[in-house]
């Protein structure tokens, strides 16, 4: 039984889990992943565009969504 609400599925975590090396798992998309979706059977990474596109379907089966899209426009420490 999935007891997660849409609000909790889209909650932003306090820690930065994803790195610049993480890429979207949708196939041919080379974009940086900003969202990690965890299922009982495994995990998938998504760029912002593809998470937006599939969010409604993903959160139905996910038990956790780590959304770091708030970091998209942050400057990295190496670029400061």
PyMOL commands that set and color helices and strands:
alter all, ss='L'
color gray80, all
select helices_A, chain A and resi 6-9+48-61+69-71+77-79
alter helices_A, ss='H'
color red, helices_A
select strands_A, chain A and resi 35-39+42-46+64-67
alter strands_A, ss='S'
color yellow, strands_A
deselect
rebuild
show_as cartoon
